[in-house]
Amino acid sequence: MMDWFFNIQLLKGWLPTSLLVATIIGLVIVVVLKSKDGWRDPLLKQLGWGVVGGLVGRVVVWLLSDVFMVFGVSLGSLVETTITYGLAVISALIAACVDSGKLRRVVAIITIVLALVTCALKVDGIYGEYTTLGSLFGHNQFSKLDPSIVGKATDKSTDTVGKWEKLGKDGKLPTMPKQGQVHSIDIPATQSHFKARTANVYLPPAALTKNPPKLPVMIVMAGQPGTPDRFFAAGVLGQKLDAYAAKHYGLAPIAVSPDQNGSLTHNSLCADTPAGNAETYLTKDVTNWIKSNLPVEKSPDKWLIGGFSQGGTCATQLGPAHPDLYGHIYSAGGEIEPTTGSHKSTVKKYFGGDEKAFDKHVPIKIIKRNAPSKQTWFSAAGQVDSKSQKNQKAISKVAMDSGMSVTTVIVKGTGHDWHTVNAGMTAQIDMFGTETGLGKTGKSIDSYPLLEVVSDNTNTFDD
């Protein structure tokens, strides 16, 4: 019963559709039922209050989102418009409550609740953040990893991708599942003692055989607030990698999404600070656990670190700071520097006011300090996320100057949301697969319909 409840879909299916229909029915009933003083004049007055409420709400949302930036990023025009219409409807309904008899007032109150939930689901649909009811409550929908299902790369005839592909071409591959599996796993904080939440791992079909090849690795981190399973729920990363594996003999990167923050509301800055040793946890505990427990390549040119929003900032900090671990970096909507609140308050809270200590964790300064670099950096920003585009432009210039192979794209019709992550990740998977020898796609970067290429100094997609 609880599984059924937690798995109810929020972005599609019967729940959002039913709530929208119920809201519309409620509005129709409120319009049809007479106000206490008649019908026409009070109704026009209530509609007028709706217009006023919508306009005032639009101004307030614009100030909070785009002027004072209280959310850290712009909400985006689609979200602002949705909230405006929602506030207009709710304002009209509140006016109807005041100007109505008992039955109409009851219907108006019920419809206000329905309108609030419907508006919230519409905003969630734009962001793509919460996919199920369970995700609202932090419920991890993926079962615990049974270590016995993970194959060991010990057979010399199958231990490399090249040997595996030859078997595939010869029709001699071992039996394997048609799809990979996503599971949850608690990664021990042996060296860092960081209090991390449960991580998630994707194993492609090839990794679920007795003697798999050694595979490339993707470490991906969700934003803050957020949970480690976001990349596999909202980001549908497992499905994307399954689609890739279906075209490449069951081969795809192994993907791990660890927890870099410790809780929904805490921001670790992905650094070792009095707030927790997040950097040590990610670069030592997580990385060492993957190498010890999964059939993976160990060379940095086979490893990618990436993320969304605060997770993208983390990737752009840790990737350039640890080129001996990670050869590839993916950032969707990353920030120009790690912050929680203002720059001044961040430096004071996490680094005791020491600007030099803080500078060691600023992506641009890390890239300059470690230049020249042979790493790759792929970044994506939403079309209506102007702040992320500005950050992306500044970092990509420095990355190119340092020698990195850089691809920057804008995702059409999206903002600071999971739709941006997903569109960029589709191309990143193809690129990473080519770079790590899993197989070429034969596609150019400008062939992805949702992507507008800003800069690309690589030849990765070429045949």
Secondary structure as GFF3:
##gff-version 3
##sequence-region A 1 463
A	DSSP	alpha_helix	2	6	.	.	.	ID=ss1
A	DSSP	alpha_helix	14	32	.	.	.	ID=ss2
A	DSSP	alpha_helix	40	62	.	.	.	ID=ss3
A	DSSP	pi_helix	63	67	.	.	.	ID=ss4
A	DSSP	alpha_helix	77	98	.	.	.	ID=ss5
A	DSSP	alpha_helix	102	127	.	.	.	ID=ss6
A	DSSP	alpha_helix	133	136	.	.	.	ID=ss7
A	DSSP	three_ten_helix	147	149	.	.	.	ID=ss8
A	DSSP	alpha_helix	161	169	.	.	.	ID=ss9
A	DSSP	beta_strand	181	185	.	.	.	ID=ss10
A	DSSP	beta_strand	199	203	.	.	.	ID=ss11
A	DSSP	three_ten_helix	205	208	.	.	.	ID=ss12
A	DSSP	beta_strand	217	221	.	.	.	ID=ss13
A	DSSP	alpha_helix	230	233	.	.	.	ID=ss14
A	DSSP	alpha_helix	237	246	.	.	.	ID=ss15
A	DSSP	beta_strand	254	257	.	.	.	ID=ss16
A	DSSP	beta_strand	272	273	.	.	.	ID=ss17
A	DSSP	beta_strand	276	277	.	.	.	ID=ss18
A	DSSP	alpha_helix	278	280	.	.	.	ID=ss19
A	DSSP	pi_helix	281	286	.	.	.	ID=ss20
A	DSSP	alpha_helix	287	293	.	.	.	ID=ss21
A	DSSP	three_ten_helix	300	302	.	.	.	ID=ss22
A	DSSP	beta_strand	303	308	.	.	.	ID=ss23
A	DSSP	alpha_helix	310	321	.	.	.	ID=ss24
A	DSSP	beta_strand	328	332	.	.	.	ID=ss25
A	DSSP	alpha_helix	343	351	.	.	.	ID=ss26
A	DSSP	alpha_helix	355	359	.	.	.	ID=ss27
A	DSSP	alpha_helix	363	369	.	.	.	ID=ss28
A	DSSP	beta_strand	376	382	.	.	.	ID=ss29
A	DSSP	alpha_helix	386	401	.	.	.	ID=ss30
A	DSSP	beta_strand	405	411	.	.	.	ID=ss31
A	DSSP	alpha_helix	418	435	.	.	.	ID=ss32
A	DSSP	three_ten_helix	445	447	.	.	.	ID=ss33
A	DSSP	beta_strand	451	456	.	.	.	ID=ss34
###
